[in-house]
Amino acid sequence: MSRVAVVTGGASGMGEAICHELGARGHSVAVLDVNDQAAQRVTEDLRQKGVRALGLGTDVSDRAAVEDAFAAARAELGPVHILVTSAGVVDFSPFTDITESAWNRLIAVNLTGTFHCCQVALPDMIEAGWGRIVMISSSSAQRGSPGMAHYAASKGALLSLTKSLAREYGPVGITVNNIPPSGIETPMQHQSQAAGHLPANDQMAASIPLGHLGTGDDIAAAVGFLCSEQAGFITGQTLGVNGGSVM
């Protein structure tokens, strides 16, 4: 059955791959991203494949902007029954050097942005008696990450939020799950490597049991399944897509 999906951070990397996966599964897709130009590019790519799509430049840390984006998605595509929160920012700093502004920025986008989107999306799902929410967190939330405590903390909170919403909204037909990626090649990863914060691909791959990095398509395939009818009895779960690097 065709649904309307909202994907945040949908204009690059894992988010872009998720948009294409959901579109290929027959869903309409609202591409939300802080980079409006990139969101329009992905939207056009989807439309060329026959997908009903809408691009919306949106800062998920801004509640009013999120409400406006969802209103636009509803007006053009219909009620929202699938939400994937992939928008996120990263920062690298020793814990004692983390500034309050850096801490607040990561919490605002990675955690509060997810809070905004879930709150705004849920009424449509409750009314329909059906919904799928998938939060993209990080393996940093599971094993900790030196030099990225603020990032790990912002993503770790999503694991608890997932379980809480799954228990609260399961009785009305909504599933809520979490994917914490690791070892996935993305533009954000390349930027971090260029800045000297992450090792080269071959070094990263050496720590992965499967011996290679994953792609956005690997994450998208898992998201597509969790958003399907077949995953209707799966909720409150953390599904690692990481090549075995986090056991």
DANORMO-V912167 format. One record per pair of residues at least 12 apart in sequence whose C-alpha atoms are under 10 Angstrom apart, sorted by the first residue. I is the first residue (numbers start at 1). GAP is how many residues later the second one is. Records with the same first field share a line. If there is no record, write none. Layout:
I: GAP ; GAP
This chain:
1: 24 ; 25 ; 26 ; 227 ; 228
2: 20 ; 21 ; 23 ; 24 ; 25 ; 26 ; 79
3: 19 ; 20 ; 22 ; 23 ; 24 ; 25 ; 26 ; 74 ; 75 ; 76 ; 77 ; 78 ; 79 ; 128 ; 224
4: 18 ; 19 ; 22 ; 23 ; 24 ; 25 ; 26 ; 48 ; 49 ; 69 ; 70 ; 73 ; 74 ; 75 ; 76 ; 77 ; 78 ; 79
5: 14 ; 17 ; 18 ; 22 ; 23 ; 24 ; 25 ; 26 ; 48 ; 68 ; 72 ; 73 ; 74 ; 75 ; 76 ; 77 ; 78 ; 79 ; 116 ; 126 ; 127 ; 128 ; 222
6: 13 ; 16 ; 21 ; 22 ; 23 ; 24 ; 25 ; 26 ; 47 ; 48 ; 63 ; 64 ; 67 ; 74 ; 75 ; 76 ; 77 ; 78 ; 79 ; 111 ; 115 ; 127
7: 12 ; 15 ; 22 ; 23 ; 24 ; 25 ; 26 ; 75 ; 76 ; 77 ; 78 ; 79 ; 80 ; 110 ; 127
8: 22 ; 23 ; 24 ; 25 ; 26 ; 31 ; 48 ; 49 ; 50 ; 51 ; 52 ; 58 ; 75 ; 76 ; 77 ; 78 ; 79 ; 80 ; 105 ; 106 ; 109 ; 127 ; 128
9: 22 ; 23 ; 24 ; 25 ; 26 ; 30 ; 48 ; 49 ; 50 ; 51 ; 75 ; 76 ; 77 ; 78 ; 79 ; 80
10: 19 ; 20 ; 21 ; 22 ; 23 ; 24 ; 25 ; 28 ; 29 ; 32 ; 33 ; 45 ; 46 ; 74 ; 75 ; 76 ; 77
11: 20 ; 21 ; 22 ; 23 ; 24 ; 25 ; 26 ; 27 ; 28 ; 29 ; 30 ; 31 ; 32 ; 44 ; 45 ; 46 ; 75 ; 76
12: 21 ; 23 ; 26 ; 27 ; 29 ; 30 ; 74 ; 75 ; 174 ; 175 ; 176 ; 204
13: 73 ; 171 ; 172 ; 173 ; 174 ; 175 ; 176 ; 202 ; 203 ; 204 ; 206
14: 72 ; 73 ; 122 ; 167 ; 170 ; 171 ; 172 ; 173 ; 174 ; 201 ; 202 ; 203 ; 204 ; 205 ; 206
15: 16 ; 17 ; 18 ; 69 ; 70 ; 71 ; 72 ; 121 ; 171 ; 201 ; 202 ; 204 ; 205
16: 15 ; 17 ; 22 ; 23 ; 26 ; 27 ; 30 ; 70 ; 200 ; 201 ; 204
17: 25 ; 198 ; 199 ; 200 ; 201 ; 202 ; 203 ; 204 ; 206
18: 13 ; 66 ; 68 ; 198 ; 199 ; 200 ; 201 ; 202 ; 203 ; 204 ; 205 ; 206
19: 12 ; 23 ; 24 ; 27 ; 32 ; 34 ; 65 ; 201 ; 204 ; 205
20: 22 ; 23 ; 25 ; 26 ; 29 ; 31 ; 197 ; 200 ; 204
21: 196 ; 198 ; 199 ; 200 ; 201 ; 202 ; 203 ; 204
22: 29 ; 60 ; 198 ; 199 ; 201 ; 202 ; 203 ; 205 ; 206
23: 23 ; 24 ; 26 ; 27 ; 28 ; 29 ; 30 ; 201
24: 22 ; 25 ; 26 ; 27 ; 200
25: 26 ; 199 ; 200 ; 202 ; 203
26: 24 ; 25 ; 26
27: 24 ; 25 ; 26 ; 55
28: 18 ; 19 ; 22 ; 23 ; 24 ; 25 ; 26 ; 45 ; 49 ; 50 ; 52 ; 54
29: 14 ; 17 ; 18 ; 22 ; 23 ; 24 ; 25 ; 26 ; 44 ; 48 ; 51 ; 53 ; 54
30: 13 ; 22 ; 23 ; 24 ; 25 ; 26 ; 39 ; 40 ; 42 ; 43 ; 44 ; 46 ; 47 ; 50 ; 53
31: 12 ; 15 ; 22 ; 23 ; 24 ; 25 ; 26 ; 27 ; 38 ; 42
32: 22 ; 23 ; 24 ; 25 ; 26 ; 27 ; 28 ; 34 ; 37 ; 38 ; 41 ; 53 ; 54 ; 55
33: 22 ; 23 ; 24 ; 25 ; 26 ; 27 ; 53 ; 54 ; 55
34: 22 ; 23 ; 24 ; 25 ; 26 ; 27 ; 53
35: 20 ; 21 ; 22 ; 23 ; 24
36: 19 ; 20 ; 21 ; 22 ; 23
37: 18 ; 19 ; 20
38: 17 ; 18 ; 19
39: 15 ; 16 ; 17 ; 18 ; 19
40: 13 ; 14 ; 15 ; 16 ; 17
41: 14
42: 12 ; 13
43: 12 ; 13
52: 24 ; 25
53: 20 ; 23 ; 24
54: 15 ; 18 ; 19 ; 22 ; 23
55: 14 ; 17 ; 18
56: 12 ; 13 ; 14 ; 16 ; 17
57: 12
58: 12
59: 28 ; 50 ; 54
60: 25 ; 27 ; 28 ; 48 ; 49 ; 50 ; 51 ; 52 ; 53 ; 54 ; 55 ; 56 ; 57
61: 26 ; 44 ; 45 ; 46 ; 47 ; 48 ; 49 ; 50 ; 51 ; 52 ; 53 ; 54 ; 55 ; 56
62: 46 ; 47 ; 50 ; 51 ; 54
63: 49 ; 50 ; 52 ; 53 ; 54 ; 57
64: 52
65: 51
66: 47 ; 50 ; 51 ; 54 ; 55
67: 49 ; 50 ; 52 ; 53 ; 54
68: 52
69: 48 ; 51
70: 47 ; 50 ; 51
71: 49 ; 50
74: 50
78: 46
79: 42 ; 44 ; 45 ; 46 ; 48 ; 49
80: 40 ; 41 ; 42 ; 43 ; 44 ; 45 ; 48 ; 51 ; 52
81: 40 ; 41 ; 42 ; 43 ; 44 ; 45 ; 46 ; 47 ; 48 ; 49 ; 50 ; 51 ; 52 ; 93 ; 146
82: 39 ; 40 ; 42 ; 43 ; 48 ; 49 ; 50 ; 51 ; 52 ; 92 ; 93 ; 145 ; 146
83: 31 ; 34 ; 35 ; 38 ; 39 ; 42 ; 48 ; 49 ; 50 ; 51 ; 52 ; 93 ; 144
84: 30 ; 33 ; 34 ; 48 ; 49 ; 50 ; 51 ; 52 ; 92 ; 93 ; 94 ; 139 ; 143
85: 25 ; 26 ; 28 ; 29 ; 30 ; 32 ; 33 ; 48 ; 49 ; 50 ; 51 ; 52 ; 93
86: 24 ; 28 ; 48 ; 49 ; 50 ; 51 ; 93
87: 22 ; 23 ; 24 ; 26 ; 27 ; 48 ; 49 ; 50
88: 18 ; 19 ; 20 ; 21 ; 22 ; 23 ; 25 ; 26 ; 48 ; 49 ; 63 ; 66 ; 67 ; 100
89: 16 ; 17 ; 18 ; 19 ; 20 ; 21 ; 62 ; 65 ; 99
90: 12 ; 15 ; 16 ; 19 ; 20 ; 58 ; 60 ; 61 ; 62 ; 64 ; 98 ; 99 ; 102
91: 12 ; 14 ; 15 ; 56 ; 57 ; 58 ; 59 ; 60 ; 101 ; 106
92: 53 ; 54 ; 55 ; 56 ; 57 ; 58 ; 59 ; 100 ; 105 ; 106
93: 53 ; 54 ; 55 ; 56 ; 57 ; 58 ; 104
94: 52 ; 53 ; 54 ; 55 ; 56
95: 51 ; 52 ; 53 ; 54 ; 55
96: 51 ; 53
97: 50
98: 49 ; 50 ; 51 ; 52
99: 51
102: 48 ; 49
103: 46 ; 47 ; 48 ; 50 ; 51
104: 46 ; 50
105: 45 ; 46 ; 49
106: 44 ; 45 ; 46 ; 47 ; 48 ; 49
107: 43 ; 44 ; 46 ; 47 ; 48 ; 50
108: 46
109: 45
110: 26 ; 27 ; 41 ; 43 ; 44 ; 45 ; 46 ; 47 ; 48
111: 26 ; 40 ; 42 ; 43 ; 44 ; 45 ; 46 ; 47 ; 50
112: 42 ; 46
114: 21 ; 22 ; 44 ; 47
115: 43 ; 46
118: 15 ; 16 ; 17 ; 47
121: 12
122: 47 ; 52
125: 44 ; 47 ; 48 ; 49
126: 43 ; 45 ; 46 ; 47 ; 48
127: 45
128: 44 ; 45 ; 46
129: 40 ; 41 ; 42 ; 43 ; 44 ; 45
130: 39 ; 40 ; 42 ; 43 ; 44 ; 45 ; 99 ; 102
131: 38 ; 39 ; 41 ; 42 ; 43 ; 44 ; 45 ; 96 ; 97 ; 98 ; 101
132: 41 ; 42 ; 43 ; 44 ; 45 ; 91 ; 94 ; 95 ; 96 ; 97 ; 99 ; 100 ; 103
133: 29 ; 32 ; 33 ; 41 ; 42 ; 43 ; 44 ; 45 ; 90 ; 93 ; 94 ; 102
134: 28 ; 41 ; 42 ; 43 ; 44 ; 45 ; 88 ; 89 ; 90 ; 92 ; 93 ; 101 ; 102 ; 103 ; 104
135: 20 ; 23 ; 24 ; 26 ; 27 ; 41 ; 42 ; 43 ; 44 ; 45 ; 88 ; 103
136: 19 ; 22 ; 23 ; 41 ; 42 ; 43 ; 44 ; 45 ; 83 ; 87 ; 102 ; 103
137: 14 ; 15 ; 17 ; 18 ; 19 ; 20 ; 21 ; 22 ; 41 ; 42 ; 43 ; 44 ; 45 ; 101 ; 103
138: 13 ; 14 ; 16 ; 17 ; 18 ; 20 ; 21 ; 40 ; 41 ; 42 ; 43 ; 44 ; 102 ; 103 ; 104
139: 13 ; 16 ; 17 ; 40 ; 41 ; 42 ; 43 ; 44 ; 101 ; 102 ; 103 ; 106 ; 107
140: 12 ; 13 ; 14 ; 15 ; 16 ; 40 ; 41 ; 42 ; 106
141: 12 ; 13 ; 14 ; 15 ; 16 ; 17 ; 18 ; 39
142: 13 ; 14 ; 17 ; 38 ; 96 ; 98 ; 104 ; 105
143: 13 ; 103 ; 104
144: 12
147: 50
155: 25
156: 24
158: 19 ; 20 ; 21 ; 22
159: 18 ; 19 ; 20 ; 21 ; 77 ; 78 ; 79
160: 18 ; 76
161: 15 ; 16 ; 17 ; 75
162: 13 ; 14 ; 15 ; 16 ; 73 ; 74 ; 75 ; 76
163: 12 ; 13 ; 14 ; 15 ; 72 ; 73 ; 74 ; 75
164: 12 ; 72
165: 12 ; 70 ; 71
166: 68 ; 69 ; 70 ; 71
167: 68 ; 69
169: 66
170: 63 ; 64 ; 65 ; 66
173: 59 ; 60
174: 58 ; 59 ; 61
175: 51 ; 52 ; 56 ; 57 ; 58 ; 59 ; 60 ; 61 ; 62
176: 50 ; 51 ; 58 ; 59 ; 60 ; 61 ; 62
177: 46 ; 49 ; 50 ; 57 ; 58 ; 59 ; 60 ; 61 ; 62
178: 45 ; 48 ; 57 ; 58 ; 59 ; 60 ; 61 ; 62
179: 40 ; 43 ; 44 ; 47 ; 58 ; 59 ; 60 ; 61 ; 62 ; 63
180: 39 ; 58 ; 59 ; 60 ; 61 ; 62 ; 66
181: 33 ; 34 ; 35 ; 37 ; 38 ; 58 ; 59 ; 60 ; 61 ; 62 ; 64 ; 65
182: 22 ; 26 ; 31 ; 32 ; 37 ; 58 ; 59 ; 60 ; 61 ; 62 ; 63 ; 64
183: 18 ; 21 ; 22 ; 24 ; 25 ; 29 ; 30 ; 31 ; 32 ; 58 ; 59 ; 60 ; 61 ; 62
184: 17 ; 20 ; 21 ; 28 ; 29 ; 30 ; 31 ; 32 ; 33 ; 34 ; 35 ; 57 ; 58 ; 59
185: 16 ; 27 ; 28 ; 29 ; 30 ; 31
186: 28 ; 29 ; 30
189: 12
201: 12
205: 38 ; 40
206: 39
207: 36 ; 37 ; 38
208: 34 ; 35 ; 36 ; 37 ; 38
209: 33 ; 34 ; 35 ; 36 ; 37
210: 32 ; 33 ; 34 ; 35
211: 32 ; 33 ; 34
212: 30 ; 31
213: 29 ; 30
214: 27 ; 28 ; 29
215: 27
218: 23 ; 24 ; 25
219: 21 ; 22 ; 23
221: 20
222: 17 ; 18 ; 19
223: 16
226: 13
